[in-house]
Amino acid sequence: MSNSLNPNYCRGQLSICIEGEVFNFPYGSFSLDTSLYLNPWSVTEWPPGFPDKQKESAVKAINDTLRHECCGGCR
């Protein structure tokens, strides 16, 4: 998983590789409830062809990788 094009977690380009196939998420396709910063990240839009059976594990990977706090990009 990478988010290297933009330092803002929620506005960066998220990419996930599954069994050698790279899925690029649309910009702004995942979000965090910024009122608490304790809630998990959620995905609002999936890339075309993303396997349904992998969605739960992808959300888990996002939450295991990205901190549940403001990265400072929106301030």
CHARMM internal coordinates of N, CA and C (Angstrom, degrees):
IC EDIT
DIST 1 N 1 CA 1.4415
DIST 1 CA 1 C 1.5173
ANGL 1 N 1 CA 1 C 107.24
DIST 1 C 2 N 1.3237
ANGL 1 CA 1 C 2 N 116.52
DIHE 1 N 1 CA 1 C 2 N 137.70
DIST 2 N 2 CA 1.4518
ANGL 1 C 2 N 2 CA 118.98
DIHE 1 CA 1 C 2 N 2 CA 177.79
DIST 2 CA 2 C 1.5067
ANGL 2 N 2 CA 2 C 110.29
DIHE 1 C 2 N 2 CA 2 C -140.65
DIST 2 C 3 N 1.3018
ANGL 2 CA 2 C 3 N 115.52
DIHE 2 N 2 CA 2 C 3 N 156.20
DIST 3 N 3 CA 1.4509
ANGL 2 C 3 N 3 CA 123.78
DIHE 2 CA 2 C 3 N 3 CA 177.54
DIST 3 CA 3 C 1.5201
ANGL 3 N 3 CA 3 C 106.59
DIHE 2 C 3 N 3 CA 3 C -145.97
DIST 3 C 4 N 1.3241
ANGL 3 CA 3 C 4 N 116.27
DIHE 3 N 3 CA 3 C 4 N 56.38
DIST 4 N 4 CA 1.4607
ANGL 3 C 4 N 4 CA 120.28
DIHE 3 CA 3 C 4 N 4 CA -168.15
DIST 4 CA 4 C 1.5250
ANGL 4 N 4 CA 4 C 114.97
DIHE 3 C 4 N 4 CA 4 C -93.15
DIST 4 C 5 N 1.3049
ANGL 4 CA 4 C 5 N 119.71
DIHE 4 N 4 CA 4 C 5 N -13.15
DIST 5 N 5 CA 1.4582
ANGL 4 C 5 N 5 CA 120.17
DIHE 4 CA 4 C 5 N 5 CA -175.74
DIST 5 CA 5 C 1.5178
ANGL 5 N 5 CA 5 C 113.17
DIHE 4 C 5 N 5 CA 5 C -81.55
DIST 5 C 6 N 1.3009
ANGL 5 CA 5 C 6 N 117.81
DIHE 5 N 5 CA 5 C 6 N -18.78
DIST 6 N 6 CA 1.4433
ANGL 5 C 6 N 6 CA 121.41
DIHE 5 CA 5 C 6 N 6 CA -175.33
DIST 6 CA 6 C 1.5209
ANGL 6 N 6 CA 6 C 107.96
DIHE 5 C 6 N 6 CA 6 C -148.66
DIST 6 C 7 N 1.3349
ANGL 6 CA 6 C 7 N 118.35
DIHE 6 N 6 CA 6 C 7 N 133.65
DIST 7 N 7 CA 1.4606
ANGL 6 C 7 N 7 CA 119.06
DIHE 6 CA 6 C 7 N 7 CA -178.97
DIST 7 CA 7 C 1.5276
ANGL 7 N 7 CA 7 C 113.29
DIHE 6 C 7 N 7 CA 7 C -72.56
DIST 7 C 8 N 1.3103
ANGL 7 CA 7 C 8 N 118.34
DIHE 7 N 7 CA 7 C 8 N -12.72
DIST 8 N 8 CA 1.4602
ANGL 7 C 8 N 8 CA 121.63
DIHE 7 CA 7 C 8 N 8 CA -179.99
DIST 8 CA 8 C 1.5173
ANGL 8 N 8 CA 8 C 109.03
DIHE 7 C 8 N 8 CA 8 C -82.15
DIST 8 C 9 N 1.3176
ANGL 8 CA 8 C 9 N 116.81
DIHE 8 N 8 CA 8 C 9 N 116.84
DIST 9 N 9 CA 1.4613
ANGL 8 C 9 N 9 CA 120.56
DIHE 8 CA 8 C 9 N 9 CA -178.77
DIST 9 CA 9 C 1.5277
ANGL 9 N 9 CA 9 C 111.90
DIHE 8 C 9 N 9 CA 9 C -53.70
DIST 9 C 10 N 1.3245
ANGL 9 CA 9 C 10 N 116.50
DIHE 9 N 9 CA 9 C 10 N -51.39
DIST 10 N 10 CA 1.4650
ANGL 9 C 10 N 10 CA 119.55
DIHE 9 CA 9 C 10 N 10 CA -172.21
DIST 10 CA 10 C 1.5248
ANGL 10 N 10 CA 10 C 113.27
DIHE 9 C 10 N 10 CA 10 C -78.00
DIST 10 C 11 N 1.3244
ANGL 10 CA 10 C 11 N 118.89
DIHE 10 N 10 CA 10 C 11 N -7.71
DIST 11 N 11 CA 1.4597
ANGL 10 C 11 N 11 CA 121.54
DIHE 10 CA 10 C 11 N 11 CA 179.28
DIST 11 CA 11 C 1.5187
ANGL 11 N 11 CA 11 C 112.47
DIHE 10 C 11 N 11 CA 11 C -120.45
DIST 11 C 12 N 1.3119
ANGL 11 CA 11 C 12 N 116.92
DIHE 11 N 11 CA 11 C 12 N 2.00
DIST 12 N 12 CA 1.4551
ANGL 11 C 12 N 12 CA 120.68
DIHE 11 CA 11 C 12 N 12 CA -178.56
DIST 12 CA 12 C 1.5176
ANGL 12 N 12 CA 12 C 112.05
DIHE 11 C 12 N 12 CA 12 C -80.09
DIST 12 C 13 N 1.3017
ANGL 12 CA 12 C 13 N 116.07
DIHE 12 N 12 CA 12 C 13 N 176.49
DIST 13 N 13 CA 1.4659
ANGL 12 C 13 N 13 CA 122.32
DIHE 12 CA 12 C 13 N 13 CA 177.65
DIST 13 CA 13 C 1.5096
ANGL 13 N 13 CA 13 C 108.34
DIHE 12 C 13 N 13 CA 13 C -94.18
DIST 13 C 14 N 1.3063
ANGL 13 CA 13 C 14 N 116.76
DIHE 13 N 13 CA 13 C 14 N 109.18
DIST 14 N 14 CA 1.4552
ANGL 13 C 14 N 14 CA 122.22
DIHE 13 CA 13 C 14 N 14 CA 179.58
DIST 14 CA 14 C 1.5162
ANGL 14 N 14 CA 14 C 108.97
DIHE 13 C 14 N 14 CA 14 C -91.46
DIST 14 C 15 N 1.3185
ANGL 14 CA 14 C 15 N 116.16
DIHE 14 N 14 CA 14 C 15 N 132.33
DIST 15 N 15 CA 1.4616
ANGL 14 C 15 N 15 CA 122.53
DIHE 14 CA 14 C 15 N 15 CA 176.19
DIST 15 CA 15 C 1.5150
ANGL 15 N 15 CA 15 C 108.59
DIHE 14 C 15 N 15 CA 15 C -130.05
DIST 15 C 16 N 1.3213
ANGL 15 CA 15 C 16 N 116.11
DIHE 15 N 15 CA 15 C 16 N 137.26
DIST 16 N 16 CA 1.4586
ANGL 15 C 16 N 16 CA 121.87
DIHE 15 CA 15 C 16 N 16 CA 176.75
DIST 16 CA 16 C 1.5227
ANGL 16 N 16 CA 16 C 107.61
DIHE 15 C 16 N 16 CA 16 C -129.20
DIST 16 C 17 N 1.3290
ANGL 16 CA 16 C 17 N 116.01
DIHE 16 N 16 CA 16 C 17 N 133.75
DIST 17 N 17 CA 1.4575
ANGL 16 C 17 N 17 CA 121.78
DIHE 16 CA 16 C 17 N 17 CA 178.57
DIST 17 CA 17 C 1.5241
ANGL 17 N 17 CA 17 C 109.03
DIHE 16 C 17 N 17 CA 17 C -105.95
DIST 17 C 18 N 1.3230
ANGL 17 CA 17 C 18 N 116.10
DIHE 17 N 17 CA 17 C 18 N 124.87
DIST 18 N 18 CA 1.4599
ANGL 17 C 18 N 18 CA 122.22
DIHE 17 CA 17 C 18 N 18 CA 178.40
DIST 18 CA 18 C 1.5165
ANGL 18 N 18 CA 18 C 107.72
DIHE 17 C 18 N 18 CA 18 C -123.79
DIST 18 C 19 N 1.3183
ANGL 18 CA 18 C 19 N 115.75
DIHE 18 N 18 CA 18 C 19 N 116.88
DIST 19 N 19 CA 1.4616
ANGL 18 C 19 N 19 CA 122.50
DIHE 18 CA 18 C 19 N 19 CA 178.65
DIST 19 CA 19 C 1.5254
ANGL 19 N 19 CA 19 C 111.95
DIHE 18 C 19 N 19 CA 19 C 49.10
DIST 19 C 20 N 1.3299
ANGL 19 CA 19 C 20 N 115.80
DIHE 19 N 19 CA 19 C 20 N 44.60
DIST 20 N 20 CA 1.4507
ANGL 19 C 20 N 20 CA 121.72
DIHE 19 CA 19 C 20 N 20 CA 176.13
DIST 20 CA 20 C 1.5210
ANGL 20 N 20 CA 20 C 115.80
DIHE 19 C 20 N 20 CA 20 C 85.68
DIST 20 C 21 N 1.3144
ANGL 20 CA 20 C 21 N 118.05
DIHE 20 N 20 CA 20 C 21 N -6.97
DIST 21 N 21 CA 1.4674
ANGL 20 C 21 N 21 CA 121.12
DIHE 20 CA 20 C 21 N 21 CA 178.93
DIST 21 CA 21 C 1.5216
ANGL 21 N 21 CA 21 C 109.21
DIHE 20 C 21 N 21 CA 21 C -102.27
DIST 21 C 22 N 1.3352
ANGL 21 CA 21 C 22 N 116.36
DIHE 21 N 21 CA 21 C 22 N 127.54
DIST 22 N 22 CA 1.4589
ANGL 21 C 22 N 22 CA 122.13
DIHE 21 CA 21 C 22 N 22 CA -178.11
DIST 22 CA 22 C 1.5205
ANGL 22 N 22 CA 22 C 109.46
DIHE 21 C 22 N 22 CA 22 C -94.07
DIST 22 C 23 N 1.3250
ANGL 22 CA 22 C 23 N 114.73
DIHE 22 N 22 CA 22 C 23 N 129.98
DIST 23 N 23 CA 1.4624
ANGL 22 C 23 N 23 CA 121.69
DIHE 22 CA 22 C 23 N 23 CA 176.42
DIST 23 CA 23 C 1.5203
ANGL 23 N 23 CA 23 C 107.79
DIHE 22 C 23 N 23 CA 23 C -114.06
DIST 23 C 24 N 1.3318
ANGL 23 CA 23 C 24 N 116.56
DIHE 23 N 23 CA 23 C 24 N 119.09
DIST 24 N 24 CA 1.4583
ANGL 23 C 24 N 24 CA 122.43
DIHE 23 CA 23 C 24 N 24 CA 178.64
DIST 24 CA 24 C 1.5277
ANGL 24 N 24 CA 24 C 108.20
DIHE 23 C 24 N 24 CA 24 C -98.48
DIST 24 C 25 N 1.3116
ANGL 24 CA 24 C 25 N 115.33
DIHE 24 N 24 CA 24 C 25 N 119.53
DIST 25 N 25 CA 1.4536
ANGL 24 C 25 N 25 CA 120.54
DIHE 24 CA 24 C 25 N 25 CA 179.77
DIST 25 CA 25 C 1.5189
ANGL 25 N 25 CA 25 C 110.03
DIHE 24 C 25 N 25 CA 25 C -78.08
DIST 25 C 26 N 1.3330
ANGL 25 CA 25 C 26 N 117.74
DIHE 25 N 25 CA 25 C 26 N 147.88
DIST 26 N 26 CA 1.4655
ANGL 25 C 26 N 26 CA 119.98
DIHE 25 CA 25 C 26 N 26 CA 175.24
DIST 26 CA 26 C 1.5360
ANGL 26 N 26 CA 26 C 109.72
DIHE 25 C 26 N 26 CA 26 C -61.94
DIST 26 C 27 N 1.3258
ANGL 26 CA 26 C 27 N 116.74
DIHE 26 N 26 CA 26 C 27 N 149.61
DIST 27 N 27 CA 1.4607
ANGL 26 C 27 N 27 CA 120.70
DIHE 26 CA 26 C 27 N 27 CA 177.55
DIST 27 CA 27 C 1.5214
ANGL 27 N 27 CA 27 C 109.90
DIHE 26 C 27 N 27 CA 27 C -57.22
DIST 27 C 28 N 1.3208
ANGL 27 CA 27 C 28 N 116.18
DIHE 27 N 27 CA 27 C 28 N 137.25
DIST 28 N 28 CA 1.4565
ANGL 27 C 28 N 28 CA 121.18
DIHE 27 CA 27 C 28 N 28 CA 178.46
DIST 28 CA 28 C 1.5138
ANGL 28 N 28 CA 28 C 114.08
DIHE 27 C 28 N 28 CA 28 C 71.37
DIST 28 C 29 N 1.3276
ANGL 28 CA 28 C 29 N 117.79
DIHE 28 N 28 CA 28 C 29 N 25.33
DIST 29 N 29 CA 1.4609
ANGL 28 C 29 N 29 CA 120.45
DIHE 28 CA 28 C 29 N 29 CA -174.83
DIST 29 CA 29 C 1.5226
ANGL 29 N 29 CA 29 C 114.05
DIHE 28 C 29 N 29 CA 29 C -90.95
DIST 29 C 30 N 1.3093
ANGL 29 CA 29 C 30 N 117.71
DIHE 29 N 29 CA 29 C 30 N 3.31
DIST 30 N 30 CA 1.4578
ANGL 29 C 30 N 30 CA 119.49
DIHE 29 CA 29 C 30 N 30 CA 174.42
DIST 30 CA 30 C 1.5201
ANGL 30 N 30 CA 30 C 108.30
DIHE 29 C 30 N 30 CA 30 C -139.49
DIST 30 C 31 N 1.3252
ANGL 30 CA 30 C 31 N 115.78
DIHE 30 N 30 CA 30 C 31 N 152.26
DIST 31 N 31 CA 1.4556
ANGL 30 C 31 N 31 CA 118.93
DIHE 30 CA 30 C 31 N 31 CA -172.45
DIST 31 CA 31 C 1.5217
ANGL 31 N 31 CA 31 C 111.61
DIHE 30 C 31 N 31 CA 31 C -145.16
DIST 31 C 32 N 1.3146
ANGL 31 CA 31 C 32 N 114.00
DIHE 31 N 31 CA 31 C 32 N 164.71
DIST 32 N 32 CA 1.4540
ANGL 31 C 32 N 32 CA 123.32
DIHE 31 CA 31 C 32 N 32 CA 179.44
DIST 32 CA 32 C 1.5135
ANGL 32 N 32 CA 32 C 107.09
DIHE 31 C 32 N 32 CA 32 C -132.88
DIST 32 C 33 N 1.3220
ANGL 32 CA 32 C 33 N 117.43
DIHE 32 N 32 CA 32 C 33 N 135.46
DIST 33 N 33 CA 1.4619
ANGL 32 C 33 N 33 CA 120.99
DIHE 32 CA 32 C 33 N 33 CA 175.79
DIST 33 CA 33 C 1.5260
ANGL 33 N 33 CA 33 C 107.20
DIHE 32 C 33 N 33 CA 33 C -69.11
DIST 33 C 34 N 1.3350
ANGL 33 CA 33 C 34 N 116.46
DIHE 33 N 33 CA 33 C 34 N 102.72
DIST 34 N 34 CA 1.4632
ANGL 33 C 34 N 34 CA 120.33
DIHE 33 CA 33 C 34 N 34 CA -173.47
DIST 34 CA 34 C 1.5158
ANGL 34 N 34 CA 34 C 113.33
DIHE 33 C 34 N 34 CA 34 C -77.84
DIST 34 C 35 N 1.3320
ANGL 34 CA 34 C 35 N 118.45
DIHE 34 N 34 CA 34 C 35 N -2.77
DIST 35 N 35 CA 1.4599
ANGL 34 C 35 N 35 CA 118.76
DIHE 34 CA 34 C 35 N 35 CA 178.48
DIST 35 CA 35 C 1.5204
ANGL 35 N 35 CA 35 C 111.20
DIHE 34 C 35 N 35 CA 35 C -75.05
DIST 35 C 36 N 1.3271
ANGL 35 CA 35 C 36 N 117.39
DIHE 35 N 35 CA 35 C 36 N -24.97
DIST 36 N 36 CA 1.4682
ANGL 35 C 36 N 36 CA 120.62
DIHE 35 CA 35 C 36 N 36 CA -178.46
DIST 36 CA 36 C 1.5153
ANGL 36 N 36 CA 36 C 112.98
DIHE 35 C 36 N 36 CA 36 C -121.75
DIST 36 C 37 N 1.3143
ANGL 36 CA 36 C 37 N 118.17
DIHE 36 N 36 CA 36 C 37 N -31.17
DIST 37 N 37 CA 1.4607
ANGL 36 C 37 N 37 CA 124.50
DIHE 36 CA 36 C 37 N 37 CA -174.79
DIST 37 CA 37 C 1.5255
ANGL 37 N 37 CA 37 C 113.10
DIHE 36 C 37 N 37 CA 37 C 60.63
DIST 37 C 38 N 1.3206
ANGL 37 CA 37 C 38 N 117.25
DIHE 37 N 37 CA 37 C 38 N 11.63
DIST 38 N 38 CA 1.4557
ANGL 37 C 38 N 38 CA 120.14
DIHE 37 CA 37 C 38 N 38 CA 179.03
DIST 38 CA 38 C 1.5161
ANGL 38 N 38 CA 38 C 111.23
DIHE 37 C 38 N 38 CA 38 C -105.36
DIST 38 C 39 N 1.3053
ANGL 38 CA 38 C 39 N 115.81
DIHE 38 N 38 CA 38 C 39 N -19.57
DIST 39 N 39 CA 1.4607
ANGL 38 C 39 N 39 CA 120.35
DIHE 38 CA 38 C 39 N 39 CA -179.76
DIST 39 CA 39 C 1.5192
ANGL 39 N 39 CA 39 C 110.01
DIHE 38 C 39 N 39 CA 39 C -73.65
DIST 39 C 40 N 1.3045
ANGL 39 CA 39 C 40 N 117.08
DIHE 39 N 39 CA 39 C 40 N 153.50
DIST 40 N 40 CA 1.4653
ANGL 39 C 40 N 40 CA 119.51
DIHE 39 CA 39 C 40 N 40 CA 179.77
DIST 40 CA 40 C 1.5333
ANGL 40 N 40 CA 40 C 112.15
DIHE 39 C 40 N 40 CA 40 C -72.88
DIST 40 C 41 N 1.3228
ANGL 40 CA 40 C 41 N 114.35
DIHE 40 N 40 CA 40 C 41 N 159.48
DIST 41 N 41 CA 1.4549
ANGL 40 C 41 N 41 CA 120.65
DIHE 40 CA 40 C 41 N 41 CA 172.33
DIST 41 CA 41 C 1.5197
ANGL 41 N 41 CA 41 C 108.29
DIHE 40 C 41 N 41 CA 41 C -66.31
DIST 41 C 42 N 1.3153
ANGL 41 CA 41 C 42 N 116.02
DIHE 41 N 41 CA 41 C 42 N 149.59
DIST 42 N 42 CA 1.4590
ANGL 41 C 42 N 42 CA 120.52
DIHE 41 CA 41 C 42 N 42 CA 176.27
DIST 42 CA 42 C 1.5258
ANGL 42 N 42 CA 42 C 108.70
DIHE 41 C 42 N 42 CA 42 C -132.44
DIST 42 C 43 N 1.3062
ANGL 42 CA 42 C 43 N 115.79
DIHE 42 N 42 CA 42 C 43 N 152.37
DIST 43 N 43 CA 1.4614
ANGL 42 C 43 N 43 CA 121.67
DIHE 42 CA 42 C 43 N 43 CA 179.55
DIST 43 CA 43 C 1.5235
ANGL 43 N 43 CA 43 C 107.83
DIHE 42 C 43 N 43 CA 43 C -100.69
DIST 43 C 44 N 1.3329
ANGL 43 CA 43 C 44 N 116.04
DIHE 43 N 43 CA 43 C 44 N 127.86
DIST 44 N 44 CA 1.4594
ANGL 43 C 44 N 44 CA 120.85
DIHE 43 CA 43 C 44 N 44 CA -178.95
DIST 44 CA 44 C 1.5216
ANGL 44 N 44 CA 44 C 112.90
DIHE 43 C 44 N 44 CA 44 C -101.72
DIST 44 C 45 N 1.3239
ANGL 44 CA 44 C 45 N 116.51
DIHE 44 N 44 CA 44 C 45 N -19.36
DIST 45 N 45 CA 1.4682
ANGL 44 C 45 N 45 CA 120.33
DIHE 44 CA 44 C 45 N 45 CA -179.93
DIST 45 CA 45 C 1.5261
ANGL 45 N 45 CA 45 C 108.67
DIHE 44 C 45 N 45 CA 45 C -149.88
DIST 45 C 46 N 1.3205
ANGL 45 CA 45 C 46 N 115.81
DIHE 45 N 45 CA 45 C 46 N 128.54
DIST 46 N 46 CA 1.4678
ANGL 45 C 46 N 46 CA 121.59
DIHE 45 CA 45 C 46 N 46 CA -178.46
DIST 46 CA 46 C 1.5233
ANGL 46 N 46 CA 46 C 109.91
DIHE 45 C 46 N 46 CA 46 C -100.39
DIST 46 C 47 N 1.3361
ANGL 46 CA 46 C 47 N 117.46
DIHE 46 N 46 CA 46 C 47 N 150.22
DIST 47 N 47 CA 1.4568
ANGL 46 C 47 N 47 CA 120.16
DIHE 46 CA 46 C 47 N 47 CA 176.42
DIST 47 CA 47 C 1.5333
ANGL 47 N 47 CA 47 C 110.33
DIHE 46 C 47 N 47 CA 47 C -66.90
DIST 47 C 48 N 1.3208
ANGL 47 CA 47 C 48 N 116.94
DIHE 47 N 47 CA 47 C 48 N 152.15
DIST 48 N 48 CA 1.4654
ANGL 47 C 48 N 48 CA 119.56
DIHE 47 CA 47 C 48 N 48 CA 176.70
DIST 48 CA 48 C 1.5215
ANGL 48 N 48 CA 48 C 110.85
DIHE 47 C 48 N 48 CA 48 C -57.37
DIST 48 C 49 N 1.3112
ANGL 48 CA 48 C 49 N 116.71
DIHE 48 N 48 CA 48 C 49 N 135.29
DIST 49 N 49 CA 1.4594
ANGL 48 C 49 N 49 CA 121.91
DIHE 48 CA 48 C 49 N 49 CA 176.26
DIST 49 CA 49 C 1.5207
ANGL 49 N 49 CA 49 C 115.01
DIHE 48 C 49 N 49 CA 49 C 81.73
DIST 49 C 50 N 1.3372
ANGL 49 CA 49 C 50 N 117.60
DIHE 49 N 49 CA 49 C 50 N 1.61
DIST 50 N 50 CA 1.4689
ANGL 49 C 50 N 50 CA 118.83
DIHE 49 CA 49 C 50 N 50 CA 179.88
DIST 50 CA 50 C 1.5242
ANGL 50 N 50 CA 50 C 108.16
DIHE 49 C 50 N 50 CA 50 C -65.27
DIST 50 C 51 N 1.3401
ANGL 50 CA 50 C 51 N 117.54
DIHE 50 N 50 CA 50 C 51 N 128.53
DIST 51 N 51 CA 1.4685
ANGL 50 C 51 N 51 CA 120.14
DIHE 50 CA 50 C 51 N 51 CA -175.06
DIST 51 CA 51 C 1.5340
ANGL 51 N 51 CA 51 C 112.52
DIHE 50 C 51 N 51 CA 51 C -66.95
DIST 51 C 52 N 1.3164
ANGL 51 CA 51 C 52 N 115.95
DIHE 51 N 51 CA 51 C 52 N 126.92
DIST 52 N 52 CA 1.4632
ANGL 51 C 52 N 52 CA 121.35
DIHE 51 CA 51 C 52 N 52 CA 179.70
DIST 52 CA 52 C 1.5173
ANGL 52 N 52 CA 52 C 112.12
DIHE 51 C 52 N 52 CA 52 C -54.67
DIST 52 C 53 N 1.3169
ANGL 52 CA 52 C 53 N 116.97
DIHE 52 N 52 CA 52 C 53 N -38.87
DIST 53 N 53 CA 1.4627
ANGL 52 C 53 N 53 CA 120.18
DIHE 52 CA 52 C 53 N 53 CA -176.56
DIST 53 CA 53 C 1.5346
ANGL 53 N 53 CA 53 C 112.62
DIHE 52 C 53 N 53 CA 53 C -69.05
DIST 53 C 54 N 1.3236
ANGL 53 CA 53 C 54 N 117.97
DIHE 53 N 53 CA 53 C 54 N -12.41
DIST 54 N 54 CA 1.4650
ANGL 53 C 54 N 54 CA 122.13
DIHE 53 CA 53 C 54 N 54 CA -179.70
DIST 54 CA 54 C 1.5307
ANGL 54 N 54 CA 54 C 113.28
DIHE 53 C 54 N 54 CA 54 C -100.93
DIST 54 C 55 N 1.3229
ANGL 54 CA 54 C 55 N 117.43
DIHE 54 N 54 CA 54 C 55 N -5.55
DIST 55 N 55 CA 1.4692
ANGL 54 C 55 N 55 CA 120.08
DIHE 54 CA 54 C 55 N 55 CA -174.12
DIST 55 CA 55 C 1.5225
ANGL 55 N 55 CA 55 C 112.83
DIHE 54 C 55 N 55 CA 55 C -63.67
DIST 55 C 56 N 1.3086
ANGL 55 CA 55 C 56 N 117.66
DIHE 55 N 55 CA 55 C 56 N -43.43
DIST 56 N 56 CA 1.4610
ANGL 55 C 56 N 56 CA 120.09
DIHE 55 CA 55 C 56 N 56 CA -179.56
DIST 56 CA 56 C 1.5293
ANGL 56 N 56 CA 56 C 111.24
DIHE 55 C 56 N 56 CA 56 C -62.99
DIST 56 C 57 N 1.3254
ANGL 56 CA 56 C 57 N 116.98
DIHE 56 N 56 CA 56 C 57 N -43.05
DIST 57 N 57 CA 1.4631
ANGL 56 C 57 N 57 CA 119.41
DIHE 56 CA 56 C 57 N 57 CA -179.88
DIST 57 CA 57 C 1.5334
ANGL 57 N 57 CA 57 C 111.11
DIHE 56 C 57 N 57 CA 57 C -71.09
DIST 57 C 58 N 1.3295
ANGL 57 CA 57 C 58 N 118.04
DIHE 57 N 57 CA 57 C 58 N -29.14
DIST 58 N 58 CA 1.4652
ANGL 57 C 58 N 58 CA 120.65
DIHE 57 CA 57 C 58 N 58 CA 176.86
DIST 58 CA 58 C 1.5286
ANGL 58 N 58 CA 58 C 110.51
DIHE 57 C 58 N 58 CA 58 C -67.35
DIST 58 C 59 N 1.3255
ANGL 58 CA 58 C 59 N 116.87
DIHE 58 N 58 CA 58 C 59 N -43.48
DIST 59 N 59 CA 1.4637
ANGL 58 C 59 N 59 CA 120.48
DIHE 58 CA 58 C 59 N 59 CA 178.05
DIST 59 CA 59 C 1.5261
ANGL 59 N 59 CA 59 C 109.69
DIHE 58 C 59 N 59 CA 59 C -63.52
DIST 59 C 60 N 1.3203
ANGL 59 CA 59 C 60 N 117.12
DIHE 59 N 59 CA 59 C 60 N -38.95
DIST 60 N 60 CA 1.4649
ANGL 59 C 60 N 60 CA 120.70
DIHE 59 CA 59 C 60 N 60 CA 177.46
DIST 60 CA 60 C 1.5315
ANGL 60 N 60 CA 60 C 109.93
DIHE 59 C 60 N 60 CA 60 C -63.06
DIST 60 C 61 N 1.3268
ANGL 60 CA 60 C 61 N 117.53
DIHE 60 N 60 CA 60 C 61 N -43.87
DIST 61 N 61 CA 1.4703
ANGL 60 C 61 N 61 CA 121.07
DIHE 60 CA 60 C 61 N 61 CA 179.30
DIST 61 CA 61 C 1.5274
ANGL 61 N 61 CA 61 C 111.08
DIHE 60 C 61 N 61 CA 61 C -62.52
DIST 61 C 62 N 1.3284
ANGL 61 CA 61 C 62 N 116.99
DIHE 61 N 61 CA 61 C 62 N -40.52
DIST 62 N 62 CA 1.4700
ANGL 61 C 62 N 62 CA 120.72
DIHE 61 CA 61 C 62 N 62 CA 177.45
DIST 62 CA 62 C 1.5226
ANGL 62 N 62 CA 62 C 109.55
DIHE 61 C 62 N 62 CA 62 C -60.62
DIST 62 C 63 N 1.3298
ANGL 62 CA 62 C 63 N 116.71
DIHE 62 N 62 CA 62 C 63 N -46.48
DIST 63 N 63 CA 1.4579
ANGL 62 C 63 N 63 CA 120.47
DIHE 62 CA 62 C 63 N 63 CA -178.16
DIST 63 CA 63 C 1.5177
ANGL 63 N 63 CA 63 C 112.92
DIHE 62 C 63 N 63 CA 63 C -70.89
DIST 63 C 64 N 1.3165
ANGL 63 CA 63 C 64 N 117.78
DIHE 63 N 63 CA 63 C 64 N -28.60
DIST 64 N 64 CA 1.4642
ANGL 63 C 64 N 64 CA 121.08
DIHE 63 CA 63 C 64 N 64 CA 176.80
DIST 64 CA 64 C 1.5267
ANGL 64 N 64 CA 64 C 111.86
DIHE 63 C 64 N 64 CA 64 C -76.39
DIST 64 C 65 N 1.3422
ANGL 64 CA 64 C 65 N 117.14
DIHE 64 N 64 CA 64 C 65 N -22.77
DIST 65 N 65 CA 1.4528
ANGL 64 C 65 N 65 CA 122.00
DIHE 64 CA 64 C 65 N 65 CA -174.37
DIST 65 CA 65 C 1.5259
ANGL 65 N 65 CA 65 C 112.89
DIHE 64 C 65 N 65 CA 65 C -97.06
DIST 65 C 66 N 1.3227
ANGL 65 CA 65 C 66 N 116.70
DIHE 65 N 65 CA 65 C 66 N -45.25
DIST 66 N 66 CA 1.4718
ANGL 65 C 66 N 66 CA 120.54
DIHE 65 CA 65 C 66 N 66 CA -175.88
DIST 66 CA 66 C 1.5206
ANGL 66 N 66 CA 66 C 110.16
DIHE 65 C 66 N 66 CA 66 C -93.01
DIST 66 C 67 N 1.3248
ANGL 66 CA 66 C 67 N 114.96
DIHE 66 N 66 CA 66 C 67 N 138.01
DIST 67 N 67 CA 1.4700
ANGL 66 C 67 N 67 CA 119.55
DIHE 66 CA 66 C 67 N 67 CA 177.36
DIST 67 CA 67 C 1.5178
ANGL 67 N 67 CA 67 C 109.72
DIHE 66 C 67 N 67 CA 67 C -67.51
DIST 67 C 68 N 1.3034
ANGL 67 CA 67 C 68 N 115.77
DIHE 67 N 67 CA 67 C 68 N 150.52
DIST 68 N 68 CA 1.4707
ANGL 67 C 68 N 68 CA 122.19
DIHE 67 CA 67 C 68 N 68 CA 178.75
DIST 68 CA 68 C 1.5394
ANGL 68 N 68 CA 68 C 108.45
DIHE 67 C 68 N 68 CA 68 C -92.86
DIST 68 C 69 N 1.3120
ANGL 68 CA 68 C 69 N 114.26
DIHE 68 N 68 CA 68 C 69 N 63.22
DIST 69 N 69 CA 1.4516
ANGL 68 C 69 N 69 CA 120.19
DIHE 68 CA 68 C 69 N 69 CA 179.15
DIST 69 CA 69 C 1.5150
ANGL 69 N 69 CA 69 C 108.65
DIHE 68 C 69 N 69 CA 69 C -156.37
DIST 69 C 70 N 1.2957
ANGL 69 CA 69 C 70 N 115.74
DIHE 69 N 69 CA 69 C 70 N 167.18
DIST 70 N 70 CA 1.4663
ANGL 69 C 70 N 70 CA 120.37
DIHE 69 CA 69 C 70 N 70 CA 177.97
DIST 70 CA 70 C 1.5147
ANGL 70 N 70 CA 70 C 109.05
DIHE 69 C 70 N 70 CA 70 C -68.06
DIST 70 C 71 N 1.3279
ANGL 70 CA 70 C 71 N 116.54
DIHE 70 N 70 CA 70 C 71 N 132.05
DIST 71 N 71 CA 1.4707
ANGL 70 C 71 N 71 CA 120.18
DIHE 70 CA 70 C 71 N 71 CA 178.96
DIST 71 CA 71 C 1.5086
ANGL 71 N 71 CA 71 C 111.01
DIHE 70 C 71 N 71 CA 71 C -85.07
DIST 71 C 72 N 1.3457
ANGL 71 CA 71 C 72 N 116.87
DIHE 71 N 71 CA 71 C 72 N -5.86
DIST 72 N 72 CA 1.4578
ANGL 71 C 72 N 72 CA 121.15
DIHE 71 CA 71 C 72 N 72 CA 178.42
DIST 72 CA 72 C 1.5034
ANGL 72 N 72 CA 72 C 114.68
DIHE 71 C 72 N 72 CA 72 C 93.48
DIST 72 C 73 N 1.3184
ANGL 72 CA 72 C 73 N 117.46
DIHE 72 N 72 CA 72 C 73 N -7.33
DIST 73 N 73 CA 1.4547
ANGL 72 C 73 N 73 CA 120.91
DIHE 72 CA 72 C 73 N 73 CA -177.61
DIST 73 CA 73 C 1.5144
ANGL 73 N 73 CA 73 C 114.37
DIHE 72 C 73 N 73 CA 73 C -68.76
DIST 73 C 74 N 1.3256
ANGL 73 CA 73 C 74 N 117.60
DIHE 73 N 73 CA 73 C 74 N -28.00
DIST 74 N 74 CA 1.4636
ANGL 73 C 74 N 74 CA 120.09
DIHE 73 CA 73 C 74 N 74 CA -177.35
DIST 74 CA 74 C 1.5076
ANGL 74 N 74 CA 74 C 112.50
DIHE 73 C 74 N 74 CA 74 C -93.06
DIST 74 C 75 N 1.2978
ANGL 74 CA 74 C 75 N 117.55
DIHE 74 N 74 CA 74 C 75 N 2.37
DIST 75 N 75 CA 1.4827
ANGL 74 C 75 N 75 CA 119.95
DIHE 74 CA 74 C 75 N 75 CA -177.98
DIST 75 CA 75 C 1.4948
ANGL 75 N 75 CA 75 C 111.40
DIHE 74 C 75 N 75 CA 75 C -103.84
END
COOR INIT
IC SEED 1 N 1 CA 1 C
IC BUILD
